[in-house]
Amino acid sequence: RFGVALDEEDPKGKVESSDQSKNAENSRSKTTNKNSKSIQKKASSSGTTDGMNQGAIFRDDGAFEASGFLICRSGITDFPAALERRLSSGASTDGVARSPHSIVHIGSLDELRMVKNIGMGASGRVYLAELASSSSTKTERLAVKVVNVYDEPKRNQLMKELETLSTYISRYLVRFYGAFYDGTGFVHIALEYMDCGALSDIIAEFGALPEAIVQHIAFHCVLGLRFLHRSHVLHRDFKTANILVSQKANRVKLSDFGLARDLELGVSKADTFVGTLAYMSPERLHGSQYTYEGDIWGLGVCLAECLLGRYPFEKPQSFFDYLDATMTENLLPRGKFTKECEDFVRKCANVDPRRRPRTDALLQHPWLASCPRDNEFREWIDKIVEERNKRV
């Protein structure tokens, strides 16, 4: 049921319809009888504006049910009705390459072995895990986010993230391989392992990045945002900690969709106040609605952070300091970078959201049009990995 649409603008892109459909059908066949006795806890509505009842049911057959999802030890066995209709017509895809190695089949939580803790996401702790499947001799490395579903705010973010991950598949979004409930209050989300970690960690470790590398990062991020925005989805938490780097894939990908918002066709605003303060746009800090342009602002701040090797604003100490800092006209010092680079970042971080370009216009900008070849990005990632190995 996943992935049947082709990104026609990418002639090299191919769709993974057969393998992913088979995986979803196998998961479907395991559907647990909903009429079994259940234990209901925290069943009240969360009060969010997403129109979904976020109450949770912890069933005595070991399954977990919330917002229309039914999750057990063998994976997701039922989806919300609205999402089910969307999946039945094909998840929205972005030219994901067809490859027998690009789909990871996980039959049960028991097949995953946690190796080590590698970080903390917005809604849970993240582990490096190994998949030991009897159907393959190869040991696959995955990232597994573990979320405490007794914690209502984290549970609400989990449900939103599952909806986004189940629906949207792109080369520029971290891949989703399933969710599993362990029967003790924790849902385990299996994700693509991005072997170089978060961009924020790379900046903290190595400082400012070369402009040519930031061009690549910008290009990949804009393609990811274009896919989301064309699907009427706002990320709403665009920051360097949510941009992950992969040596294996030779690209960066967007992650952490616990705050993403699905919009009705033709609607371009969202009302709830969410996101990381340091990357919020001026209009959002002033209480205006969140729009596509809010994600573009976050992109501009992230690129400035990459180029400078630090957060671009001068250490705001309070909410009002953030308000004042975001009203600056230029995030980059003049003359230090190419004019095209300065212009690109300035347009993304324009104080007036009406003057920020949408993703299609950004892809036509001269700075991205002159993006170096992929092998330069590959060499940079290899150097990062080599340097880290020396420090071990």
C-alpha positions as CSV (number, residue, x, y, z in Angstrom):
1,R,0.0,0.0,0.0
2,F,3.0,2.3,0.3
3,G,4.6,4.1,-2.6
4,V,2.8,3.9,-5.9
5,A,3.2,7.4,-7.3
6,L,6.3,8.6,-9.2
7,D,8.0,11.9,-9.0
8,E,7.8,12.8,-12.7
9,E,10.4,15.5,-12.3
10,D,13.1,13.0,-11.5
11,P,13.7,10.8,-14.5
12,K,16.1,8.6,-12.5
13,G,13.5,8.0,-9.8
14,K,11.7,4.6,-9.6
15,V,9.0,3.5,-7.3
16,E,9.1,0.8,-4.7
17,S,5.5,-0.2,-5.1
18,S,5.8,-4.0,-5.1
19,D,8.0,-4.6,-2.1
20,Q,6.4,-2.0,0.1
21,S,2.9,-3.1,-0.9
22,K,3.8,-6.7,0.0
23,N,5.2,-5.5,3.3
24,A,2.0,-3.6,4.2
25,E,-0.2,-6.6,3.1
26,N,1.8,-8.9,5.3
27,S,1.3,-6.5,8.2
28,R,-2.4,-6.3,7.4
29,S,-2.8,-10.1,7.5
30,K,-1.8,-10.0,11.2
31,T,-4.7,-7.8,12.2
32,T,-5.6,-8.5,15.8
33,N,-9.3,-9.1,16.7
34,K,-10.5,-5.7,17.9
35,N,-13.3,-7.3,19.9
36,S,-10.9,-8.7,22.5
37,K,-11.1,-7.3,26.0
38,S,-9.2,-4.1,26.5
39,I,-7.9,-2.1,29.3
40,Q,-8.5,1.6,28.8
41,K,-6.2,4.2,30.3
42,K,-5.8,7.9,29.6
43,A,-8.7,7.8,27.2
44,S,-9.5,11.5,27.3
45,S,-9.0,13.7,24.4
46,S,-5.7,15.6,24.3
47,G,-7.3,18.9,23.3
48,T,-5.0,19.3,20.3
49,T,-6.3,21.1,17.2
50,D,-5.5,18.3,14.8
51,G,-9.0,16.9,15.1
52,M,-7.8,13.5,16.3
53,N,-8.8,11.9,19.6
54,Q,-5.4,11.1,21.1
55,G,-6.8,8.8,23.9
56,A,-5.0,5.5,24.3
57,I,-6.2,2.0,24.9
58,F,-3.8,-0.6,26.3
59,R,-5.4,-4.0,25.5
60,D,-5.0,-7.1,27.5
61,D,-3.9,-9.0,24.3
62,G,-0.7,-6.9,24.4
63,A,-1.7,-4.3,21.8
64,F,-1.8,-0.5,22.0
65,E,-4.5,1.5,20.3
66,A,-4.6,5.3,19.8
67,S,-5.8,7.7,17.1
68,G,-7.0,4.9,14.9
69,F,-3.6,3.1,15.0
70,L,-3.4,-0.4,16.4
71,I,0.1,-1.4,17.2
72,C,1.3,-4.8,18.6
73,R,4.6,-6.6,18.9
74,S,4.5,-7.6,15.2
75,G,3.9,-4.1,14.0
76,I,1.1,-1.7,12.9
77,T,-2.0,-3.8,12.2
78,D,-4.6,-1.1,11.7
79,F,-4.6,2.5,10.6
80,P,-7.0,5.5,11.1
81,A,-9.8,5.5,8.6
82,A,-8.7,8.7,6.8
83,L,-5.2,7.4,6.6
84,E,-6.4,4.0,5.4
85,R,-8.2,5.7,2.5
86,R,-5.1,7.7,1.6
87,L,-2.8,4.6,1.7
88,S,-5.3,2.5,-0.4
89,S,-4.7,5.0,-3.2
90,G,-1.0,4.9,-2.7
91,A,1.2,6.8,-0.3
92,S,2.7,10.0,-1.6
93,T,6.2,9.2,-2.9
94,D,9.1,11.2,-4.3
95,G,10.8,8.9,-6.8
96,V,12.2,6.4,-4.3
97,A,14.7,4.1,-6.0
98,R,13.7,0.5,-6.6
99,S,16.2,-1.7,-4.9
100,P,15.9,-5.1,-3.1
101,H,18.1,-3.6,-0.4
102,S,16.1,-0.4,0.1
103,I,13.2,-2.1,2.0
104,V,13.8,-3.5,5.4
105,H,11.3,-6.2,6.5
106,I,10.8,-6.5,10.2
107,G,8.4,-9.3,11.3
108,S,8.5,-8.6,15.0
109,L,10.1,-6.4,17.7
110,D,11.9,-9.6,18.7
111,E,14.1,-9.3,15.6
112,L,15.6,-6.0,16.8
113,R,18.6,-6.0,19.1
114,M,19.4,-2.6,20.7
115,V,23.1,-1.9,20.5
116,K,23.6,1.5,22.1
117,N,21.9,4.8,22.9
118,I,22.7,7.4,20.1
119,G,20.5,10.4,21.1
120,M,17.2,11.9,22.1
121,G,14.5,13.0,19.7
122,A,11.5,15.3,20.4
123,S,9.4,12.5,21.7
124,G,11.8,9.7,22.8
125,R,15.2,8.2,23.1
126,V,16.9,6.9,20.0
127,Y,19.0,3.7,19.8
128,L,21.2,2.1,17.2
129,A,19.8,-1.4,16.6
130,E,20.6,-4.4,14.6
131,L,18.1,-6.5,12.7
132,A,18.8,-10.2,12.8
133,S,16.3,-11.7,10.4
134,S,16.2,-15.3,9.4
135,S,15.3,-14.3,5.9
136,S,18.6,-12.6,5.3
137,T,22.3,-13.3,6.1
138,K,23.0,-9.5,6.2
139,T,22.8,-7.7,9.5
140,E,20.9,-4.4,8.9
141,R,21.6,-1.4,11.2
142,L,18.6,0.8,12.1
143,A,17.7,3.7,14.3
144,V,15.0,2.9,16.8
145,K,13.1,5.6,18.6
146,V,11.5,4.4,21.9
147,V,8.5,6.4,23.0
148,N,6.8,6.2,26.4
149,V,3.1,6.1,25.4
150,Y,1.9,6.6,29.0
151,D,3.3,10.2,28.6
152,E,0.4,12.0,26.8
153,P,2.4,14.8,25.1
154,K,4.9,12.3,23.8
155,R,2.1,9.9,22.7
156,N,0.5,12.8,20.8
157,Q,3.7,13.5,19.0
158,L,4.1,9.8,18.2
159,M,0.7,9.6,16.6
160,K,1.4,12.6,14.4
161,E,4.8,11.3,13.4
162,L,3.4,7.8,12.5
163,E,0.8,9.5,10.3
164,T,3.4,11.5,8.5
165,L,6.0,8.6,8.2
166,S,3.3,6.2,7.0
167,T,2.1,8.5,4.3
168,Y,5.0,10.3,2.8
169,I,8.1,8.6,1.3
170,S,11.0,10.5,-0.1
171,R,14.7,10.2,-0.8
172,Y,15.0,13.3,1.3
173,L,13.0,12.2,4.3
174,V,14.3,9.6,6.8
175,R,12.8,6.2,5.9
176,F,10.3,4.5,8.1
177,Y,10.2,0.7,8.5
178,G,7.5,0.1,11.1
179,A,6.3,0.6,14.7
180,F,6.1,-2.0,17.4
181,Y,4.5,-2.1,20.9
182,D,6.4,-4.0,23.6
183,G,3.4,-4.5,25.9
184,T,5.0,-2.4,28.7
185,G,4.1,1.1,27.6
186,F,6.7,1.7,25.0
187,V,6.4,2.0,21.2
188,H,9.5,1.3,19.1
189,I,9.7,3.2,15.8
190,A,12.2,1.6,13.3
191,L,13.8,4.2,11.1
192,E,16.7,4.4,8.6
193,Y,20.0,4.8,10.4
194,M,21.7,8.0,9.3
195,D,25.3,7.0,10.0
196,C,26.8,10.5,10.4
197,G,24.2,11.8,12.8
198,A,22.6,15.2,13.1
199,L,24.0,18.3,11.3
200,S,23.9,20.1,14.7
201,D,26.4,17.6,16.1
202,I,28.7,17.9,13.0
203,I,28.7,21.7,13.4
204,A,29.5,21.5,17.1
205,E,32.3,19.0,16.4
206,F,33.9,20.5,13.3
207,G,32.8,24.2,13.2
208,A,31.8,26.1,10.1
209,L,31.2,24.0,6.9
210,P,32.6,24.9,3.5
211,E,30.2,26.8,1.3
212,A,30.2,24.2,-1.4
213,I,29.0,21.6,1.2
214,V,26.3,23.9,2.5
215,Q,25.1,24.2,-1.1
216,H,24.5,20.5,-1.2
217,I,22.8,20.6,2.2
218,A,20.5,23.4,1.0
219,F,19.7,21.5,-2.2
220,H,18.7,18.3,-0.4
221,C,16.7,20.3,2.2
222,V,14.8,22.3,-0.3
223,L,13.9,19.1,-2.2
224,G,12.6,17.5,1.0
225,L,10.6,20.7,1.9
226,R,9.3,20.9,-1.6
227,F,7.9,17.3,-1.4
228,L,6.3,18.0,2.0
229,H,4.8,21.4,0.9
230,R,3.5,19.9,-2.3
231,S,1.8,17.3,-0.1
232,H,0.4,20.2,2.0
233,V,2.5,19.3,5.0
234,L,4.4,21.8,7.3
235,H,7.4,20.5,9.1
236,R,7.1,23.1,11.9
237,D,10.4,22.2,13.6
238,F,13.0,22.8,11.0
239,K,16.5,22.9,12.7
240,T,19.9,21.5,12.3
241,A,19.2,18.8,14.9
242,N,16.4,17.5,12.6
243,I,18.7,17.4,9.5
244,L,20.5,14.1,9.5
245,V,23.6,13.1,7.4
246,S,24.2,9.7,5.8
247,Q,27.5,8.5,4.3
248,K,25.7,5.5,2.9
249,A,23.1,7.6,1.0
250,N,25.5,10.4,0.3
251,R,22.9,13.1,1.3
252,V,21.1,14.8,4.1
253,K,17.5,14.0,5.0
254,L,14.8,15.6,7.1
255,S,13.6,13.9,10.3
256,D,11.5,14.2,13.4
257,F,7.9,14.7,12.2
258,G,6.3,14.8,15.6
259,L,5.2,18.4,15.1
260,A,4.4,18.2,11.4
261,R,1.0,19.4,10.3
262,D,-1.1,18.0,7.5
263,L,-3.1,20.8,5.8
264,E,-6.3,20.7,3.9
265,L,-5.9,21.2,0.2
266,G,-5.6,25.0,-0.5
267,V,-5.1,25.9,3.1
268,S,-1.6,27.2,4.0
269,K,-1.7,28.1,7.7
270,A,-1.7,26.3,11.0
271,D,-2.7,27.8,14.4
272,T,-1.0,25.8,17.1
273,F,2.1,27.2,18.7
274,V,4.8,24.5,18.3
275,G,8.4,24.2,17.2
276,T,11.8,25.1,18.6
277,L,11.9,28.8,19.7
278,A,15.4,29.5,18.3
279,Y,14.3,28.6,14.8
280,M,10.9,30.3,14.8
281,S,10.2,33.0,12.3
282,P,9.5,36.6,13.4
283,E,5.8,36.3,12.5
284,R,5.4,33.2,14.5
285,L,7.1,34.7,17.5
286,H,4.6,37.6,17.2
287,G,1.7,35.1,17.3
288,S,0.8,34.9,13.7
289,Q,-0.2,31.6,12.1
290,Y,2.4,29.1,10.9
291,T,2.8,28.9,7.1
292,Y,5.0,27.3,4.5
293,E,7.2,30.4,4.8
294,G,7.9,29.5,8.4
295,D,9.7,26.4,7.2
296,I,11.7,28.5,4.7
297,W,12.8,30.8,7.6
298,G,14.0,27.8,9.5
299,L,16.0,26.7,6.5
300,G,17.7,30.1,6.3
301,V,18.7,30.0,9.9
302,C,20.0,26.5,9.5
303,L,22.1,27.4,6.5
304,A,23.5,30.4,8.3
305,E,24.4,28.2,11.2
306,C,26.3,25.8,8.9
307,L,28.2,28.6,7.3
308,L,29.1,30.4,10.5
309,G,29.7,27.3,12.6
310,R,27.4,28.7,15.3
311,Y,23.8,29.9,15.9
312,P,23.6,33.1,13.8
313,F,21.9,35.3,16.5
314,E,23.9,36.7,19.4
315,K,23.0,34.4,22.3
316,P,19.4,35.5,23.1
317,Q,18.7,35.3,26.8
318,S,14.9,35.6,26.7
319,F,11.9,35.4,24.5
320,F,12.1,39.1,23.8
321,D,15.7,38.8,22.8
322,Y,14.6,36.3,20.2
323,L,12.0,38.8,19.0
324,D,14.6,41.5,18.6
325,A,17.2,39.3,17.0
326,T,15.0,37.9,14.3
327,M,14.3,41.4,13.0
328,T,17.9,41.7,11.6
329,E,18.1,42.0,7.9
330,N,21.2,39.9,7.4
331,L,22.2,36.6,9.1
332,L,25.6,36.5,7.3
333,P,28.4,39.1,7.3
334,R,28.8,40.8,4.0
335,G,31.8,39.8,1.8
336,K,32.6,36.5,3.6
337,F,30.7,34.3,1.2
338,T,29.7,34.4,-2.5
339,K,27.0,37.0,-3.4
340,E,24.8,34.1,-4.5
341,C,25.1,32.4,-1.1
342,E,24.4,35.6,0.8
343,D,21.4,36.4,-1.4
344,F,19.9,32.9,-1.0
345,V,20.2,33.0,2.8
346,R,18.9,36.6,2.9
347,K,15.8,35.6,0.9
348,C,15.1,32.6,3.1
349,A,15.4,34.6,6.2
350,N,13.6,37.7,5.0
351,V,11.7,39.4,7.9
352,D,8.7,39.8,5.7
353,P,7.2,36.2,5.0
354,R,5.6,37.5,1.8
355,R,9.0,38.0,0.3
356,R,10.4,34.6,1.1
357,P,10.5,32.4,-2.0
358,R,8.6,29.0,-2.1
359,T,10.7,25.9,-2.7
360,D,10.2,25.8,-6.5
361,A,11.6,29.4,-6.7
362,L,14.5,28.4,-4.4
363,L,15.5,25.6,-6.7
364,Q,15.8,28.1,-9.6
365,H,18.1,30.3,-7.5
366,P,21.7,30.7,-9.1
367,W,23.3,29.4,-5.9
368,L,21.6,26.0,-6.1
369,A,21.8,26.0,-9.9
370,S,25.7,26.0,-9.5
371,C,25.7,23.3,-6.8
372,P,28.9,21.2,-7.2
373,R,28.8,17.5,-8.2
374,D,27.9,14.8,-5.6
375,N,31.4,13.5,-5.4
376,E,32.5,16.6,-3.6
377,F,29.8,16.0,-0.9
378,R,30.9,12.4,-0.8
379,E,34.5,13.4,-0.1
380,W,33.5,15.7,2.7
381,I,31.4,13.0,4.4
382,D,34.3,10.5,4.0
383,K,36.6,13.0,5.8
384,I,34.1,13.5,8.6
385,V,33.9,9.7,9.1
386,E,37.7,9.3,8.9
387,E,38.3,12.1,11.4
388,R,35.8,10.6,13.8
389,N,37.4,7.2,13.5
390,K,40.8,8.7,14.5
391,R,39.3,10.1,17.6
392,V,37.9,6.8,18.8
